[in-house]
């Protein structure tokens, strides 16, 4: 999706009214009699997500009207996306005044609804309705969001056969080139030489060599603070020797969703000239079954120096992340923020639409969650319940990668990662699903880069953005 798709095209715009049910009768009374009769004859009453087209005397479309339903306090991008999905593929312009925040959300919704994943389809994608950018909308934000969200969706939607560790590294290099960042990679046995024993172990049985990807960017003029983004890049997860059943493997192309969010977010932040140095760390692997696969009972030496007993090879995400977090912890960063499709337990607790949010600083957890609420990109704070940590004990190593308990799996995974962040006072961890399992307007079944917009707003407020750059 191009950044301008869904925002504007060359056709003359059709006036679009978006109304709450409570205000519909008052609005209707102000309209010409033919329009009033047309809408009443068609039973339109501004019901949620319902649209109607009003013809002129020649039968051509003169205006469009859409409903928000009753009791709608504000608007979200999903309102815009639902309306866009139901309108014919024309260009529209808002016919009434909205606040800057509401206009931005509506513009984003139209743009988001225009996304199509067409890599494997011969037929051209169907055109989408588009919206003339409202004058008071944050156009830079909408364009930045569209670019980042579309990139992340494309990466997550692409099957592992075409988007393995090598392709993920190529995507990172492309983002780095675009923004003048540097990239470094440790590949295959280079991981062992550098002390990344956990990343190497998880990925060594696959045909594509495991790697750790590091991207670095400094804003013009330098920066006093440093942000480290970490993304789980398991490009396919078979479960390893603790192999998943077929149903459990069906969506495992999305197991690099954390890496997609981290990399797309970094690109957006660099484009917007974030006022902090950015480091991105992505452990990119495929957790495969083979003669060289790591085994339950193996003890891995991590970059932190801690040894980890493998209790289950399907708990691989925390293993690749622990090496990356160890590097992040040595950066002297102001903040480490990691994203990972980490646990099924988080989905059992919160479902697919609510990422679980953990962190070492309760105030920052609350701040990121508030940013998510404001952007209609929610996250749910979860506790780092310290008393549970003892259940990660091992009789032969410093700790185990799975707990002895079958409860609180998302908390145990977060507590495991916490052991590898000891020098950095501020660490946030997002356990997300990265997928829409059901069809909704603007959110078809497929990739969903959860927490990306929330994280951008949160980080933009924390570090500031360069004046006049897209994303402001």
N, C-alpha and C positions, 0 to 999 in steps of 0.2 A: 504494500500500500504506500503510495507516495504521500508525503506530508500534506499535500493540498487535496488529496482525494477526500470526498465527503465534505470539504469546506466550501469549495466554489468551483464552477465551471463556466463555460462561455455563454450559456443561455440566459435570457432575461429572467429574473427571478419571479416566482409566484408568491404573492403575499401569504404568509402562514400565521394564523392565529393559534395560540396554544392556551387553552382555558381550563380553569377548575370548574367542576360541576356547579359549585355555589355561585359563580359569577356568570354562568352561561346565559340565564334569562335576561339579565341586565344588558349583557353584550348583544344578545339577539335583538333586543328592542331597538338598538341603535343601527341595525342593519337595514338595507332596502327590503321592501316587501317581497320581491322575488326570492331573495336569499333566505328570508325567514320562512317562507312557504316551502322552499326546497329542503331546508334542514328539518323542519317539522315533518314533512311528508316522508323523509327518510329515517325518522325516529332518532335523530342525533341529539344527544344531551350532554356532550362533553364527558362521556364515560372514559375511564382510564384506558389509554392507548388506542382509543378509537379515532379514526380520521374520516373526514368527509371532504369531497371536492365540490366547489360551488362553480357552476358554469356561468358564462356570460350569455348574451342574447344569441350568439352564434353557436353555442354549444362548446366553445373552448373553455379551458380551465381559467377562471378569473381569480380564484383564491382557494386556499385550503384551510381547514380548521381541524385541530386535534384536541383531544381531551386528556386531562390529568386525573380525572375522577374526583371524588369527594374527599375532603380532608387532607389534600396534598399541601403540606406546609412549604416545601421547597421543590426544586427540581434537581435531578441527578443526570449523569450521562446516560443512564439506562432509560430515562424518559425520552431523551433525544433519540437514542438508538431504536426504541420501540416505535416511535413516530416515523423515523426514517425507513424502517423496515416495511411499514404499511403504506407509504406514499409511492406514487409512480416515480420513475427515475427522471425527475426534473430538478432544476435548481430553485430553491425557496429562499425567502427572506423573512425574518421575524417581523410581524406587523405591529407588535406592541413592544413597549420598553420593558426590559428586564434589568435586574441589577447586574453588575459586572460579573459577580460570581456565578449567577444563574445563566447568564449569556455564555459564559465560558463552558459551563457544564453541558449546555445544550449543543454548542458547537462541537465539543469533544464527542458527545454521543452520536451525532450525525457522522463524524469522521470515523469513529470506531466501528460503526455499523457498515462502513464501506469496505472493511477488510475482507479479502478473499484469499484463500490458500489454493493456488491453481497450479502448483508445480507439476502435478501428475495428471492434469486434465487437458484433453485436447480441445474441448469447447471453451470459447472465451467466457470470462466471468460475466455474470449479469450486472448491468449498470445499477448503481445505487442512487437514491435521492441524495442531494447535496444541499448545503446551507451556505448562503452568503454570510461571510463573517460579520457578526454583529460589531458595530463600531466600538462598543465598550468591552468586548471580550478580550481576554489575554491571548491574542493570536500566537505569540511566541510560545506560550505554554502548550496550546493545542497542537501546534506543529511539532514541537519537541516530543510531546506525549505520543503523537501518532507515529513518528519515526521510530521511537524506542519500542512502543508496544508492538508495532508490526514486525520489527526485527526479531523481538523475542518470540512472538507467535510463530513466525516462520521457522526459527531454529527448533522450537519445541515440537512443532507439527511434523518436521521432516524425520522420516524413519532412520534408525541407527545405521542401516546399510549405506545411507548417503550422508549421515551426519554423526560420524564416530569421533574419537579423540582427535584425529588429524584434522577433520573438517572444523571442529570446534576451535582448534588452535588457529586455523586459517581465518575463521571469523574474528577471533581476537586480534590477529595481525591487521585485518582490514579496518577494524575500529581504530586501532592504534595509528595506522597510516593516515586516516581521515583527520585525526586530531593532533598529530605530531607527538604521539606518545611512543615510548620504547617498549619492546617486548623481549622477554627472555624465556627460554624453555629448558626444562630438564626432562630428557626423554629416555625411556628404557633403563638401561643399567646406570645411566647418569644419575638417576634417582637414588640408587644405592650409594653411590660415591658421595652424594650430598646429604645422606642421612634420612632420605624420605622412604623408609622401609615399609610403611603402611600403604602409601600410594602404590608403590611397586608391587607389593604382595597382592593387592586387590586386582590390579590390572594385568599382571604378567601372563596369564593364561590366554589372553585374547590375541587375535591376529594383529590388531593395531596396538602399538606399544603404548603403555601408560605414560603420562607426562604431567608436569606441573607447569602451568602457564602463568607468567607474571607480567603485568602491564603497569607502566609507571608514567604519570603525567604531572607536570608542574604548571600552574597557571602563569601567564605572563607577569613578570615582576616578582614571582616567587610567592610563597605562602608560609605563614608561621605555624600552621597546624596541618596534620596529616590524617586522611581518612583511608581506611583499608576495607575494601569490599571483598568478600570471599563467597564463591558460589560452587555448590556441589555439581560436578560435571560427570556424573555416571551416565554415559551415553546410551547404555543398555544394561539392564540388571536382570540376569537370569536367576539370581540368588546364589550363584556359585554352586559348590557341592551340596549346600542346603537348598537345593533347587526349588524354585517356585512352581506351583501348578500352572497349567496353561492359562487359566483365567487371570492369575496373578501376574503373568508376564505380558499380557495383551497390551498394556499401556506403558511398558517400561522404556519406550523411546522418550518419554517425558521425564525420565529420572535425572536429566540434566537441566531441569527447569530452574533450579537455583542458579546455575551458571548463566543461563539465558537472561534471567532477571538482573544479576549482578553486572553482566557485560553490557546489556542494553541501558541500564541505569548509568553506568560509567560513561557511555557514549553521550547520553543526554546531559549529564553533569559537565562533561568537558565542552560540549557545544555551548552550554550556557555559561561557561567560564566560572565554575565554582571557585570560591575563595579558599581553597585548601588543596594541598597536594593529594593526588589520588593514586592508590596502589590497588590493583585487582589481582587476586590469586584464585586460579581455577585448577583444581586437580581433575584431570580429564582421563577417564578410564572406561573400559568395558568390563563388567564383572562376568566373566565367562567360565564355562566348564571345560577343563582340559587336563592333560597329564601334569601340567605345571601349576594347576590351581592351588590356591592356599586352602588350608583344611581347618575344620573345627579342631581345637586343641593346639593349633600352632601358636607360638608366642612371637609377636612382632616387636621390633625395636623401632620406636618412633623418633621423629626429629627432635622432640622435646627431651629425649633420653628416657622417657617412661617406657616400660614394656607392657604390652597388652596381650592378654590371652584371648584367642578367638573362640567365643562360645557359639557363634552362628555366623556363617559366611554371608548370610543375607542382611546382616547389619553392617554393610560395607560403607555406607555413606559417612558414618561417623569416623570410620578409619581413614578415609581419604581426607576428610575435613580436618582431622586432628593434626596431621602434618602441615597442612596449609595454615591452620590457626596458630601453630607454633611459630611459623615464619612471621605471620602477621603480628604476633605478640612481641617479636623482637624489633619491630619497626619504630617503636616510640610514638605510636599513633595516638591521636586524641580520641579516636573511636574505631572500633572494629564492628562491622555489620555483616553478618553472614546470612545467606539464603540457601535453603535446602529442601528438597522433597524427601524428608527424612523418615517419618514414621507413619505407619498406618494407624497407630494409637491416636495421633492428633486428629485424624479423620474420624475415628470412632467417637472421640470426645466432642469435636466441633463440626464435623461434616466437611464437605469439600469446599465450601465457600468462605470459611473463616480460617485463615492461617493462624497458627499458634505463635505467640510472641513471648520470648524470654529475654531477660537481660540482667546484668549485674548492677544497674543503676535504676531504681524504681521510677525516678523522675523522668529519665529518658524513655523508659518503656511507656509511661503515660503520655509523653509528648508525641512519640511515634504513633501510638494508638489514636490520639486526638487528631493527628494529621490524616490518618486513614479514615476516620469518621467524616472529617470535613471534605475529603475527596471521594467519598463513596467507594473507598478501597479498604475495607475493614480488616483489622487485625485484633486478635483477642489475647490480652495479657494472661500469662500462665505463670505459676510459681516455680522458682528454682528451690524446691523444698530440700534443704540440706540434709535432713535426717535420712533421706532415701539413699544418699551417696554410698553408704556402707554396703548396700546391696550390689555395688559394682566391684566388690572385692574379689580377688583371685588368690588361690592358694599357691600359685606358681609364678605369678607376675605382679606388676604394680597395680594393675586393674584389669577387669574384663570388659569386652565390648558389649555385653548384654548383662542384664541384671538377673539375679536369681528369682525375682518376682515376675509374675505375668501381668501385674498391674502397672499403671502410670508410665507406659512406655515412652511417651513424648518427654516426660520429665526426666526419666533416666537418660535418654539420649542427650538432652540439654546438659545434664549434670556431667556426663562423660566429656562433652566438648569443653565444659567449664574448666576441667583439669588442665587444659592446654592454653588457657588464657590467664596468666598469673601476673604479668607485669603491666597490662593495660587496664586502667580502672574502668573504662566504659566499653562494654561489649553487649551487642544485641544479636539475637538469633531468631530467625523467622523460619518456621517449619510450615511449608506451604504445599498445596496440591498441584498447582500449575495446570489445571485442566478443568474444563466445563463438562460434566458428565450428562447434562441435560440441555436441551435446546431452549434458548431464551433470546429475545431481541438484542442484537449486538453481541451476543455471547453464544455462538453456535457451539455444538459439541466439538471440542478440540482445545487447543492451547489457550491458557489464560495466565498472563504474567502478573499474578497477584502480588500486591505490596509495592509494585514499581512506582505508581503515582504517589502513594503515601510516602515512600522513602524519598522521592525527589522533593516533595514539599518540605518534609522534615529537614533534609540536609540543606536545602536552599535557605531555609530560615536560620539554620545553625551557622552556616559558613558564608552566606551571601553569594550573590551572582554578579558577574560582570555587567556593567551598564550597556544596554542596547544589544545584548546578545540573545539569540533565540532561546526561549525557555524562561525569560524574565516575565 
